[in-house]
Amino acid sequence: MLAPPTPAPAARRGVAPALRHALLAGVLGAGSAVAGTPLALGALFGGWPVLLPVLAVVVAAVSALAVGLDRVAGPEGPGSLARGTAVGVLGTLAAVGLVAFAIAADLDAVLPVPLRYAAAGLPYAVVAALQWRGAVRVVTAVVVAGAVAAVAVPRAADASRRYGEEQVRAEVGTTARPWVTAVEGLRQGSPQHTGSDLLWTPYRPADGDLEPELWLFRGDSPAPATAAPPDGDPCAVAEVFTPAGYEPVLSCTPAGAGRWVRTTGTRQELLARDGGTWFGVTTTADVPPALLDEALDGARPMTDDEYDDWLDEVLPPVR
């Protein structure tokens, strides 16, 4: 019968030897970064034909040192060649990935040089720690997974948000929300986009009549869809854009604090301002002004749910 395997010496078992091996692997990685970085930077001037052989030599040298380290401080038993090579190859690849991430995130301009080289040793320490069974491997795996999630999840969420904004801007013309209101006897229609910062929300009689018809709008200037005057004065606008097209302004008068009434040949408009956003309501000239006041008093941007429902209507379906 085969004799049972001889237990590993106490000095090579437990948490302390594993941590020592990981620490030494990290020191090896940091030292390799210090020695290898100038070689890699110099090889860059020769292009890929020079860079790749230099990197191969650096990885081979680091792997050889890691094999020697494993035989001295690594887990007991055969496999030092494979474990050391894994530390050298995987550690180097992960360190290169960290460098690329640091450059993309502009961390290289924040971290001092000693910390950059110390950070380059972390992947080597992680690979070495994962080679030990028990608590060290479990804790290392959990920490690595948590660190990756802490970085990847917010970046993925931000990328998804930016992609959504780009899609909205491409289809709608602006990421601003349409404004809505409530007017007794009128029913809200689906807001309409114009490919610019101007958004219209129509209101028509709930009983099916054609009149009166109100259009609530929001824009970034007091002359939606046209160039804003330098001083932002709504009465300095020569023409306004209405649902019927461009019309010259015939009159413009203040209508209380922060409100103006503008008229054209066929329409009347009640305009107001909320910070950098101009909003108002326009309708035909024969509609009672009280109806415009009511519409403007209740005007507000869409809520999150309202905005999401509207985007579902106007954006093309995802295939």
C-alpha angles and dihedrals in degrees: 000000000000115000115245114260116272111249115248116259114267090244090065098043133075135030100305097061091045092052091046091052091048092048093050090047089053091051089049090051094048091048091048089052091052092050099035102044096071090048092050093046091050091048090054090074089062094052128227096321088064100031098054096054090046091051090047091054092048092049091047092050093048091047092051091052090046090052090053091047091051092054090053103037107005130100117302120259136044122319102076091131093054095041094047092047089050091053092049099044102035093039092053094047091049091046090053088050091052090051091051091049092048091051092047091049093043090239091134088070092052105042117074116239096256091054091049092057091043090053090052088063094057096083091053091051091049094051091048093049092050089059091068120083123229132025096350093058093045095047092045092050092049093049093048092047091048093048092049091048092047089056102033101044097055091043091050091048091049091048090050091049093049091047090051091049091049090051092049092047091049094049102032103025096232140041091220116116123245116248122239136187142177124248122176111249095013128102123213119240127203112288115250126220126212103197090260138067089287115102125179127203114191125212122195134174112286090220092063099257117142096228141096100033119180128191118202113199142180129198144156095250138040087248103054114212091010134081112285116237114251094248096043091237109154090205091059090067115108096198139010133210113242133174085266093053133259116344130178117249111246098181140004124187135166114258102192132303110349096348134109135187117216126183135195130184093281107014145050125211134196110203133189139167133232108187106296094348124090117204135172148144128250132191141149121304096252097060114107111257089229089070091057091049090052092050094048094045091061097038117128140149117271117271120243092263093046091048093049091049091050092049089052087059100046104034119081115252117266110250 
